[in-house]
Amino acid sequence: MPLTRRSFLAAPSAALAQPQQPAARPNVLWIMADQFRFDCLGANGNKLIRTPALDALAARSANFQKAFVQAPVCVPSRASYFTGRYPHSHKNRVNYTPLDSREVLAQQIFREAGYLTGSVGKLHYYPPTVQHARSLGWDRVQLDDGVSATDPYSDYFTWRSLVDPEPMLPYQTAAPIPGKNPYRAAIAYPYTPTAWTGMEARRMLGELANSGRPFFQFVSFFKPHSPYTVPQPYDVMYDNVEIPLPKQVTLEDIHKLPLPLQKQILRGGPGYNLDRGRLEWIYRSYYASVSMVDREAGALLSELERLGKTSNTIVIFSTDHGDQLLEHGLEGKNVFFEASVHVPFLLSFPGRITPGIRDELVEMVDVLPALLDYCGLPARKNIQGRSLAKPHDRDFVFAENIIPEVITNGSLNMPYEPGKGVGGILHPDAKMIRTRRWKLNYYPGNGGELYDLENDPGEERNLYADPASRNTVRELKDRLLDFLITADETDQIAPRWLVGSP
């Protein structure tokens, strides 16, 4: 490899950080599911859902009970995971917008340290191409972002067009049977994105594990993200299970919320008032999608064991955000309720991480600095997270969101320009600060929400305008302002060749 200014400057720190041969470094296997709720994991107390593989992983992992994403939407959250930085710093604020090319991503750091890197499944980069993914540090890529608009760039779509004997219906197409699950999928399980991601992940894992180099593999499942179509036999897995449904909300309840949330709920019509029978099928299908991911995650972990790599591999299970599933009348995510921002997070490293329940407040910007510590790689100056490899307990966690769908010029029409995102935004920022007891959600110019999580864990009583809560609101706003001032950096992005240098 030719000597560049960047590689020359990086060489001294790299040499100091590598007392062992690169092959002796631990591997990293990072499994991510999309839109996966904290309470939809057996290990987190759900007695109805079937997640035996992830429960087994949880039993040998640190199982973080208070982990929070930095944005309740895919792209900003994933960018925070992989940069260790907050959305207002990395500037990747909405889906389908490019990340600033000066940002340094986890796979780039590991690749420069001698790791062989590979990704299977959803990356959600823009542009959504394999070539772009390779330019961002992935040695090997099998790509499927799970959105029909990206099918021309999807390795899954190409593969399925060659092997599926049935007509090429969109993967989310339903084929309901009267009186049965209306979300029954038209395609067979072996040809679903979930099955393909698991199959390709196992194949690639074998290549990475036999390369003679430490590896960093990212495996990203699109499920249990909506649409909630599920193939046989998963379409009937929860037919006779009575899954608790969220409280039904009324227009009166909705009108008590800040304007951004009112628009968020009402933009798609009366989904908040969805027929309870239909809602039952949504929950059953969501649970089934979770069980599908569990099946493939289990097969991948079994392959890791078969390859003899378990003892020297850090395993992560995480998600980019949760799913409201009509709690508070909301579909999807994009809000600061616990169902969207509070997520499952498992971290395993045999001999180095003690298994068990962890109760400290953690943010997902903390993942990358922890990986660097556990792998013996030098810290990066611009990372804003705190390493989970070192004892720490945050006083609060922070999240932010643009909510472009609702904070517009008053219209519910959302103009979208590829590469620039959603236009018409008047008040682009919404912020959350959450302590163990209190959660403040602030919408500049549009009020806010304050919830006492000790006495109102369901976040049903908004105390923001309550005179008795005035001091609490003021204190949390002051803490939020202090955090934003200290966490923001006017010169946060140095030239790439300077990152990590003195």
C-alpha positions as a Python dict, from the first residue, in 0.01 Angstrom:
ca = {
    (1, 'M'): (0, 0, 0),
    (2, 'P'): (146, 342, -91),
    (3, 'L'): (255, 561, 197),
    (4, 'T'): (25, 861, 238),
    (5, 'R'): (34, 1151, 478),
    (6, 'R'): (-260, 999, 658),
    (7, 'S'): (-106, 652, 693),
    (8, 'F'): (229, 804, 793),
    (9, 'L'): (73, 1009, 1073),
    (10, 'A'): (-138, 714, 1188),
    (11, 'A'): (158, 475, 1201),
    (12, 'P'): (311, 577, 1540),
    (13, 'S'): (-17, 548, 1732),
    (14, 'A'): (-103, 223, 1554),
    (15, 'A'): (235, 74, 1642),
    (16, 'L'): (195, 164, 2009),
    (17, 'A'): (-154, 16, 2015),
    (18, 'Q'): (-56, -322, 1867),
    (19, 'P'): (175, -510, 2105),
    (20, 'Q'): (23, -836, 1974),
    (21, 'Q'): (-12, -968, 1622),
    (22, 'P'): (-338, -849, 1459),
    (23, 'A'): (-475, -1205, 1449),
    (24, 'A'): (-468, -1209, 1830),
    (25, 'R'): (-716, -924, 1852),
    (26, 'P'): (-1077, -1013, 1928),
    (27, 'N'): (-1324, -1034, 1644),
    (28, 'V'): (-1647, -835, 1638),
    (29, 'L'): (-1984, -977, 1533),
    (30, 'W'): (-2250, -705, 1544),
    (31, 'I'): (-2610, -816, 1490),
    (32, 'M'): (-2868, -542, 1442),
    (33, 'A'): (-3243, -576, 1394),
    (34, 'D'): (-3449, -285, 1270),
    (35, 'Q'): (-3727, -131, 1479),
    (36, 'F'): (-3698, -387, 1763),
    (37, 'R'): (-3877, -303, 2089),
    (38, 'F'): (-3705, -345, 2425),
    (39, 'D'): (-4000, -538, 2567),
    (40, 'C'): (-4009, -788, 2280),
    (41, 'L'): (-3728, -1006, 2410),
    (42, 'G'): (-3787, -1295, 2645),
    (43, 'A'): (-3475, -1205, 2842),
    (44, 'N'): (-3626, -862, 2908),
    (45, 'G'): (-3934, -1004, 3076),
    (46, 'N'): (-4171, -1086, 2789),
    (47, 'K'): (-4322, -1426, 2873),
    (48, 'L'): (-4518, -1458, 2549),
    (49, 'I'): (-4260, -1397, 2278),
    (50, 'R'): (-4037, -1678, 2150),
    (51, 'T'): (-3673, -1565, 2131),
    (52, 'P'): (-3470, -1865, 2255),
    (53, 'A'): (-3150, -1779, 2067),
    (54, 'L'): (-3136, -1418, 2179),
    (55, 'D'): (-3234, -1520, 2532),
    (56, 'A'): (-2938, -1760, 2534),
    (57, 'L'): (-2712, -1480, 2411),
    (58, 'A'): (-2850, -1252, 2684),
    (59, 'A'): (-2764, -1515, 2947),
    (60, 'R'): (-2396, -1489, 2853),
    (61, 'S'): (-2397, -1113, 2793),
    (62, 'A'): (-2420, -786, 2975),
    (63, 'N'): (-2789, -716, 2926),
    (64, 'F'): (-2837, -341, 2948),
    (65, 'Q'): (-3181, -252, 3077),
    (66, 'K'): (-3158, 124, 3026),
    (67, 'A'): (-3004, 170, 2681),
    (68, 'F'): (-3124, 456, 2462),
    (69, 'V'): (-3072, 551, 2099),
    (70, 'Q'): (-2970, 903, 2000),
    (71, 'A'): (-3247, 940, 1742),
    (72, 'P'): (-3573, 746, 1701),
    (73, 'V'): (-3525, 704, 1327),
    (74, 'C'): (-3299, 475, 1123),
    (75, 'V'): (-3024, 677, 957),
    (76, 'P'): (-2938, 927, 1233),
    (77, 'S'): (-2938, 649, 1491),
    (78, 'R'): (-2714, 421, 1286),
    (79, 'A'): (-2476, 709, 1215),
    (80, 'S'): (-2448, 771, 1590),
    (81, 'Y'): (-2369, 403, 1654),
    (82, 'F'): (-2095, 395, 1392),
    (83, 'T'): (-1937, 736, 1463),
    (84, 'G'): (-1986, 747, 1839),
    (85, 'R'): (-2124, 1099, 1787),
    (86, 'Y'): (-2455, 1277, 1832),
    (87, 'P'): (-2677, 1362, 1533),
    (88, 'H'): (-2628, 1737, 1578),
    (89, 'S'): (-2254, 1673, 1539),
    (90, 'H'): (-2246, 1421, 1255),
    (91, 'K'): (-2532, 1613, 1082),
    (92, 'N'): (-2698, 1300, 939),
    (93, 'R'): (-3041, 1406, 1059),
    (94, 'V'): (-3296, 1235, 832),
    (95, 'N'): (-3319, 921, 620),
    (96, 'Y'): (-3172, 905, 270),
    (97, 'T'): (-2924, 1184, 318),
    (98, 'P'): (-2548, 1136, 277),
    (99, 'L'): (-2316, 1138, 575),
    (100, 'D'): (-2044, 1402, 572),
    (101, 'S'): (-1745, 1236, 407),
    (102, 'R'): (-1515, 1364, 683),
    (103, 'E'): (-1686, 1152, 947),
    (104, 'V'): (-1496, 838, 1050),
    (105, 'L'): (-1701, 519, 1078),
    (106, 'A'): (-1636, 213, 1292),
    (107, 'Q'): (-1553, -18, 1001),
    (108, 'Q'): (-1297, 233, 869),
    (109, 'I'): (-1122, 237, 1206),
    (110, 'F'): (-1115, -142, 1227),
    (111, 'R'): (-1005, -182, 867),
    (112, 'E'): (-713, 54, 924),
    (113, 'A'): (-619, -156, 1228),
    (114, 'G'): (-587, -468, 1011),
    (115, 'Y'): (-936, -612, 1045),
    (116, 'L'): (-1122, -770, 755),
    (117, 'T'): (-1462, -600, 744),
    (118, 'G'): (-1790, -732, 609),
    (119, 'S'): (-2153, -624, 608),
    (120, 'V'): (-2471, -816, 523),
    (121, 'G'): (-2820, -668, 500),
    (122, 'K'): (-2936, -316, 567),
    (123, 'L'): (-2685, -30, 577),
    (124, 'H'): (-2915, 262, 490),
    (125, 'Y'): (-2640, 468, 329),
    (126, 'Y'): (-2699, 726, 63),
    (127, 'P'): (-2638, 655, -218),
    (128, 'P'): (-2758, 298, -144),
    (129, 'T'): (-2498, 115, -354),
    (130, 'V'): (-2239, -153, -288),
    (131, 'Q'): (-1973, 73, -440),
    (132, 'H'): (-2052, 347, -191),
    (133, 'A'): (-2048, 99, 98),
    (134, 'R'): (-1704, -24, -9),
    (135, 'S'): (-1580, 334, -19),
    (136, 'L'): (-1680, 366, 347),
    (137, 'G'): (-1458, 84, 469),
    (138, 'W'): (-1640, -243, 400),
    (139, 'D'): (-1416, -506, 238),
    (140, 'R'): (-1712, -728, 162),
    (141, 'V'): (-2073, -625, 119),
    (142, 'Q'): (-2401, -806, 59),
    (143, 'L'): (-2657, -529, 52),
    (144, 'D'): (-3032, -507, 100),
    (145, 'D'): (-3188, -195, 248),
    (146, 'G'): (-3537, -342, 251),
    (147, 'V'): (-3700, -58, 57),
    (148, 'S'): (-3839, -118, -290),
    (149, 'A'): (-3680, 202, -423),
    (150, 'T'): (-3338, 51, -352),
    (151, 'D'): (-3409, -286, -520),
    (152, 'P'): (-3190, -202, -822),
    (153, 'Y'): (-2891, -194, -583),
    (154, 'S'): (-2999, -492, -372),
    (155, 'D'): (-2796, -814, -372),
    (156, 'Y'): (-3098, -985, -217),
    (157, 'F'): (-3323, -874, -501),
    (158, 'T'): (-3073, -1001, -760),
    (159, 'W'): (-3034, -1334, -580),
    (160, 'R'): (-3409, -1386, -542),
    (161, 'S'): (-3473, -1311, -908),
    (162, 'L'): (-3245, -1606, -989),
    (163, 'V'): (-3362, -1865, -736),
    (164, 'D'): (-3725, -1801, -642),
    (165, 'P'): (-3947, -2021, -861),
    (166, 'E'): (-4250, -1800, -796),
    (167, 'P'): (-4325, -1465, -965),
    (168, 'M'): (-4119, -1174, -830),
    (169, 'L'): (-4378, -1012, -607),
    (170, 'P'): (-4253, -740, -370),
    (171, 'Y'): (-4134, -902, -48),
    (172, 'Q'): (-4398, -715, 155),
    (173, 'T'): (-4691, -842, -56),
    (174, 'A'): (-4961, -1006, 156),
    (175, 'A'): (-5165, -1312, 58),
    (176, 'P'): (-5429, -1330, 331),
    (177, 'I'): (-5672, -1616, 377),
    (178, 'P'): (-6020, -1514, 493),
    (179, 'G'): (-6043, -1535, 870),
    (180, 'K'): (-5666, -1577, 907),
    (181, 'N'): (-5370, -1345, 948),
    (182, 'P'): (-5420, -1054, 703),
    (183, 'Y'): (-5042, -1003, 705),
    (184, 'R'): (-4961, -1349, 573),
    (185, 'A'): (-4680, -1301, 319),
    (186, 'A'): (-4707, -1411, -41),
    (187, 'I'): (-4346, -1532, -61),
    (188, 'A'): (-4207, -1842, 106),
    (189, 'Y'): (-3975, -1811, 405),
    (190, 'P'): (-3655, -1928, 227),
    (191, 'Y'): (-3688, -1635, -15),
    (192, 'T'): (-3751, -1360, 243),
    (193, 'P'): (-3495, -1089, 317),
    (194, 'T'): (-3463, -1229, 671),
    (195, 'A'): (-3367, -1577, 550),
    (196, 'W'): (-3134, -1435, 283),
    (197, 'T'): (-2958, -1209, 536),
    (198, 'G'): (-2902, -1502, 770),
    (199, 'M'): (-2777, -1728, 489),
    (200, 'E'): (-2536, -1468, 349),
    (201, 'A'): (-2416, -1375, 697),
    (202, 'R'): (-2321, -1735, 771),
    (203, 'R'): (-2146, -1772, 435),
    (204, 'M'): (-1952, -1450, 482),
    (205, 'L'): (-1869, -1535, 844),
    (206, 'G'): (-1694, -1849, 722),
    (207, 'E'): (-1484, -1645, 479),
    (208, 'L'): (-1394, -1385, 741),
    (209, 'A'): (-1317, -1642, 1010),
    (210, 'N'): (-1082, -1836, 780),
    (211, 'S'): (-895, -1530, 654),
    (212, 'G'): (-620, -1540, 914),
    (213, 'R'): (-710, -1186, 1021),
    (214, 'P'): (-938, -1054, 1293),
    (215, 'F'): (-1277, -964, 1151),
    (216, 'F'): (-1547, -704, 1203),
    (217, 'Q'): (-1882, -828, 1070),
    (218, 'F'): (-2206, -630, 1074),
    (219, 'V'): (-2529, -824, 1013),
    (220, 'S'): (-2839, -610, 981),
    (221, 'F'): (-3190, -754, 954),
    (222, 'F'): (-3470, -539, 814),
    (223, 'K'): (-3728, -711, 1033),
    (224, 'P'): (-3921, -661, 1255),
    (225, 'H'): (-3963, -325, 1079),
    (226, 'S'): (-4301, -271, 915),
    (227, 'P'): (-4473, -373, 693),
    (228, 'Y'): (-4567, -661, 919),
    (229, 'T'): (-4603, -931, 654),
    (230, 'V'): (-4475, -1269, 773),
    (231, 'P'): (-4442, -1596, 577),
    (232, 'Q'): (-4560, -1941, 672),
    (233, 'P'): (-4528, -2090, 930),
    (234, 'Y'): (-4470, -1768, 1123),
    (235, 'D'): (-4804, -1624, 1015),
    (236, 'V'): (-4980, -1860, 1259),
    (237, 'M'): (-4714, -1878, 1533),
    (238, 'Y'): (-4904, -1647, 1768),
    (239, 'D'): (-5261, -1720, 1656),
    (240, 'N'): (-5377, -1838, 1998),
    (241, 'V'): (-5166, -1600, 2205),
    (242, 'E'): (-5345, -1314, 2380),
    (243, 'I'): (-5095, -1031, 2348),
    (244, 'P'): (-5171, -724, 2563),
    (245, 'L'): (-5268, -430, 2343),
    (246, 'P'): (-5204, -62, 2412),
    (247, 'K'): (-5470, 162, 2557),
    (248, 'Q'): (-5692, 312, 2289),
    (249, 'V'): (-5656, 689, 2264),
    (250, 'T'): (-5917, 948, 2173),
    (251, 'L'): (-5900, 1277, 1987),
    (252, 'E'): (-5926, 1447, 2324),
    (253, 'D'): (-5609, 1264, 2439),
    (254, 'I'): (-5428, 1361, 2120),
    (255, 'H'): (-5518, 1728, 2145),
    (256, 'K'): (-5348, 1744, 2487),
    (257, 'L'): (-5013, 1673, 2324),
    (258, 'P'): (-4779, 1929, 2164),
    (259, 'L'): (-4866, 2021, 1806),
    (260, 'P'): (-4583, 1816, 1649),
    (261, 'L'): (-4715, 1498, 1810),
    (262, 'Q'): (-5073, 1578, 1715),
    (263, 'K'): (-4967, 1602, 1351),
    (264, 'Q'): (-4755, 1290, 1382),
    (265, 'I'): (-5057, 1092, 1501),
    (266, 'L'): (-5313, 1239, 1263),
    (267, 'R'): (-5107, 1261, 943),
    (268, 'G'): (-5203, 912, 828),
    (269, 'G'): (-5573, 926, 912),
    (270, 'P'): (-5743, 752, 1205),
    (271, 'G'): (-5474, 492, 1266),
    (272, 'Y'): (-5494, 582, 1634),
    (273, 'N'): (-5847, 442, 1629),
    (274, 'L'): (-5756, 120, 1448),
    (275, 'D'): (-5994, -173, 1480),
    (276, 'R'): (-5878, -380, 1779),
    (277, 'G'): (-5899, -703, 1581),
    (278, 'R'): (-5666, -560, 1319),
    (279, 'L'): (-5434, -437, 1592),
    (280, 'E'): (-5416, -788, 1737),
    (281, 'W'): (-5291, -918, 1403),
    (282, 'I'): (-5031, -640, 1386),
    (283, 'Y'): (-4896, -746, 1724),
    (284, 'R'): (-4900, -1115, 1635),
    (285, 'S'): (-4718, -1046, 1310),
    (286, 'Y'): (-4466, -819, 1479),
    (287, 'Y'): (-4395, -1090, 1737),
    (288, 'A'): (-4358, -1341, 1454),
    (289, 'S'): (-4110, -1114, 1277),
    (290, 'V'): (-3907, -1097, 1598),
    (291, 'S'): (-3906, -1478, 1614),
    (292, 'M'): (-3783, -1492, 1254),
    (293, 'V'): (-3488, -1269, 1340),
    (294, 'D'): (-3420, -1482, 1647),
    (295, 'R'): (-3405, -1795, 1429),
    (296, 'E'): (-3145, -1646, 1197),
    (297, 'A'): (-2945, -1486, 1477),
    (298, 'G'): (-2931, -1824, 1649),
    (299, 'A'): (-2809, -1997, 1334),
    (300, 'L'): (-2539, -1733, 1292),
    (301, 'L'): (-2421, -1772, 1652),
    (302, 'S'): (-2414, -2149, 1606),
    (303, 'E'): (-2194, -2102, 1301),
    (304, 'L'): (-1961, -1881, 1502),
    (305, 'E'): (-1932, -2163, 1756),
    (306, 'R'): (-1877, -2425, 1485),
    (307, 'L'): (-1593, -2216, 1345),
    (308, 'G'): (-1428, -2209, 1689),
    (309, 'K'): (-1444, -1830, 1715),
    (310, 'T'): (-1688, -1774, 2003),
    (311, 'S'): (-1426, -1742, 2277),
    (312, 'N'): (-1245, -1459, 2099),
    (313, 'T'): (-1539, -1270, 1951),
    (314, 'I'): (-1726, -972, 2087),
    (315, 'V'): (-2095, -1016, 2005),
    (316, 'I'): (-2339, -727, 2002),
    (317, 'F'): (-2714, -737, 1959),
    (318, 'S'): (-2881, -401, 1911),
    (319, 'T'): (-3140, -207, 1715),
    (320, 'D'): (-3164, 140, 1564),
    (321, 'H'): (-3490, 226, 1747),
    (322, 'G'): (-3813, 71, 1869),
    (323, 'D'): (-4169, 65, 1735),
    (324, 'Q'): (-4471, 243, 1883),
    (325, 'L'): (-4714, -28, 1765),
    (326, 'L'): (-5000, 219, 1817),
    (327, 'E'): (-4902, 308, 2173),
    (328, 'H'): (-5022, 665, 2226),
    (329, 'G'): (-5196, 630, 1892),
    (330, 'L'): (-4868, 638, 1703),
    (331, 'E'): (-4740, 414, 1427),
    (332, 'G'): (-4372, 350, 1361),
    (333, 'K'): (-4125, 564, 1551),
    (334, 'N'): (-3994, 924, 1522),
    (335, 'V'): (-4098, 1019, 1877),
    (336, 'F'): (-3942, 1013, 2223),
    (337, 'F'): (-4179, 774, 2397),
    (338, 'E'): (-4003, 478, 2560),
    (339, 'A'): (-4132, 238, 2294),
    (340, 'S'): (-3923, 425, 2034),
    (341, 'V'): (-3604, 529, 2217),
    (342, 'H'): (-3555, 261, 2486),
    (343, 'V'): (-3396, -39, 2316),
    (344, 'P'): (-3255, -387, 2383),
    (345, 'F'): (-2877, -403, 2396),
    (346, 'L'): (-2665, -713, 2460),
    (347, 'L'): (-2284, -714, 2477),
    (348, 'S'): (-2086, -1036, 2510),
    (349, 'F'): (-1712, -1097, 2532),
    (350, 'P'): (-1617, -1426, 2704),
    (351, 'G'): (-1369, -1373, 2986),
    (352, 'R'): (-1383, -995, 2963),
    (353, 'I'): (-1746, -894, 3013),
    (354, 'T'): (-1930, -1035, 3313),
    (355, 'P'): (-2275, -1164, 3213),
    (356, 'G'): (-2574, -1026, 3395),
    (357, 'I'): (-2827, -746, 3416),
    (358, 'R'): (-2683, -395, 3388),
    (359, 'D'): (-2895, -108, 3514),
    (360, 'E'): (-2690, 201, 3431),
    (361, 'L'): (-2811, 461, 3184),
    (362, 'V'): (-2623, 419, 2857),
    (363, 'E'): (-2639, 576, 2513),
    (364, 'M'): (-2561, 406, 2185),
    (365, 'V'): (-2276, 650, 2119),
    (366, 'D'): (-2107, 450, 2397),
    (367, 'V'): (-2078, 136, 2184),
    (368, 'L'): (-1793, 236, 1952),
    (369, 'P'): (-1555, 360, 2225),
    (370, 'A'): (-1622, 35, 2413),
    (371, 'L'): (-1530, -171, 2107),
    (372, 'L'): (-1208, 25, 2064),
    (373, 'D'): (-1116, -36, 2428),
    (374, 'Y'): (-1193, -409, 2420),
    (375, 'C'): (-998, -451, 2096),
    (376, 'G'): (-698, -254, 2219),
    (377, 'L'): (-736, 22, 1960),
    (378, 'P'): (-660, 386, 2037),
    (379, 'A'): (-939, 624, 2127),
    (380, 'R'): (-1052, 878, 1867),
    (381, 'K'): (-1057, 1244, 1964),
    (382, 'N'): (-1394, 1328, 1814),
    (383, 'I'): (-1592, 1040, 1964),
    (384, 'Q'): (-1848, 1179, 2206),
    (385, 'G'): (-1962, 856, 2371),
    (386, 'R'): (-1823, 706, 2692),
    (387, 'S'): (-1669, 363, 2681),
    (388, 'L'): (-1878, 87, 2835),
    (389, 'A'): (-1552, -93, 2907),
    (390, 'K'): (-1502, 154, 3192),
    (391, 'P'): (-1736, 198, 3489),
    (392, 'H'): (-1975, 485, 3434),
    (393, 'D'): (-2335, 575, 3496),
    (394, 'R'): (-2479, 873, 3319),
    (395, 'D'): (-2699, 1122, 3503),
    (396, 'F'): (-2919, 1139, 3195),
    (397, 'V'): (-2947, 1025, 2835),
    (398, 'F'): (-3010, 1243, 2533),
    (399, 'A'): (-3192, 1199, 2203),
    (400, 'E'): (-3291, 1433, 1923),
    (401, 'N'): (-3501, 1431, 1612),
    (402, 'I'): (-3610, 1656, 1330),
    (403, 'I'): (-3959, 1501, 1293),
    (404, 'P'): (-3973, 1625, 932),
    (405, 'E'): (-4308, 1463, 871),
    (406, 'V'): (-4487, 1699, 1106),
    (407, 'I'): (-4295, 2020, 1163),
    (408, 'T'): (-4362, 2180, 827),
    (409, 'N'): (-4521, 2493, 690),
    (410, 'G'): (-4858, 2377, 819),
    (411, 'S'): (-4925, 2127, 544),
    (412, 'L'): (-4916, 1752, 591),
    (413, 'N'): (-4764, 1718, 242),
    (414, 'M'): (-4393, 1644, 277),
    (415, 'P'): (-4186, 1741, -28),
    (416, 'Y'): (-3884, 1516, -65),
    (417, 'E'): (-3575, 1579, -273),
    (418, 'P'): (-3331, 1286, -303),
    (419, 'G'): (-3004, 1368, -131),
    (420, 'K'): (-3151, 1661, 59),
    (421, 'G'): (-3431, 1500, 253),
    (422, 'V'): (-3764, 1650, 346),
    (423, 'G'): (-3825, 2017, 278),
    (424, 'G'): (-4050, 2281, 432),
    (425, 'I'): (-3912, 2248, 786),
    (426, 'L'): (-3975, 2547, 1011),
    (427, 'H'): (-3867, 2411, 1350),
    (428, 'P'): (-3620, 2134, 1271),
    (429, 'D'): (-3517, 2029, 1620),
    (430, 'A'): (-3680, 1828, 1894),
    (431, 'K'): (-3474, 1726, 2196),
    (432, 'M'): (-3512, 1474, 2476),
    (433, 'I'): (-3336, 1459, 2810),
    (434, 'R'): (-3417, 1161, 3033),
    (435, 'T'): (-3299, 1099, 3387),
    (436, 'R'): (-3395, 794, 3590),
    (437, 'R'): (-3711, 971, 3706),
    (438, 'W'): (-3790, 1249, 3459),
    (439, 'K'): (-3822, 1282, 3085),
    (440, 'L'): (-3842, 1620, 2914),
    (441, 'N'): (-3922, 1637, 2542),
    (442, 'Y'): (-3879, 1989, 2408),
    (443, 'Y'): (-4011, 2121, 2076),
    (444, 'P'): (-3884, 2477, 2022),
    (445, 'G'): (-4180, 2702, 1959),
    (446, 'N'): (-4425, 2417, 2014),
    (447, 'G'): (-4414, 2342, 2386),
    (448, 'G'): (-4306, 2014, 2533),
    (449, 'E'): (-4374, 1709, 2744),
    (450, 'L'): (-4268, 1621, 3095),
    (451, 'Y'): (-4323, 1273, 3236),
    (452, 'D'): (-4259, 1142, 3586),
    (453, 'L'): (-4137, 794, 3491),
    (454, 'E'): (-4141, 666, 3848),
    (455, 'N'): (-4511, 739, 3893),
    (456, 'D'): (-4620, 735, 3529),
    (457, 'P'): (-4411, 473, 3343),
    (458, 'G'): (-4668, 466, 3062),
    (459, 'E'): (-4608, 837, 2990),
    (460, 'E'): (-4978, 920, 3001),
    (461, 'R'): (-4976, 1240, 3211),
    (462, 'N'): (-4794, 1531, 3052),
    (463, 'L'): (-4683, 1763, 3335),
    (464, 'Y'): (-4510, 2019, 3113),
    (465, 'A'): (-4767, 2294, 3175),
    (466, 'D'): (-4837, 2197, 3537),
    (467, 'P'): (-4738, 2490, 3763),
    (468, 'A'): (-4614, 2243, 4024),
    (469, 'S'): (-4362, 2112, 3770),
    (470, 'R'): (-4225, 2452, 3665),
    (471, 'N'): (-3897, 2414, 3854),
    (472, 'T'): (-3842, 2062, 3718),
    (473, 'V'): (-3895, 2184, 3361),
    (474, 'R'): (-3657, 2475, 3415),
    (475, 'E'): (-3389, 2253, 3569),
    (476, 'L'): (-3409, 1998, 3288),
    (477, 'K'): (-3397, 2270, 3023),
    (478, 'D'): (-3087, 2413, 3191),
    (479, 'R'): (-2922, 2071, 3189),
    (480, 'L'): (-3022, 2021, 2827),
    (481, 'L'): (-2873, 2358, 2730),
    (482, 'D'): (-2550, 2287, 2921),
    (483, 'F'): (-2521, 1951, 2748),
    (484, 'L'): (-2579, 2092, 2400),
    (485, 'I'): (-2320, 2364, 2456),
    (486, 'T'): (-2055, 2124, 2581),
    (487, 'A'): (-2135, 1842, 2338),
    (488, 'D'): (-2142, 2064, 2031),
    (489, 'E'): (-1810, 2138, 1865),
    (490, 'T'): (-1766, 2421, 1620),
    (491, 'D'): (-1460, 2246, 1477),
    (492, 'Q'): (-1575, 1890, 1538),
    (493, 'I'): (-1458, 1752, 1203),
    (494, 'A'): (-1087, 1770, 1129),
    (495, 'P'): (-938, 1659, 798),
    (496, 'R'): (-945, 1280, 786),
    (497, 'W'): (-568, 1248, 807),
    (498, 'L'): (-565, 1447, 1134),
    (499, 'V'): (-818, 1233, 1318),
    (500, 'G'): (-648, 1049, 1602),
    (501, 'S'): (-327, 1251, 1578),
    (502, 'P'): (-197, 1463, 1870),
}
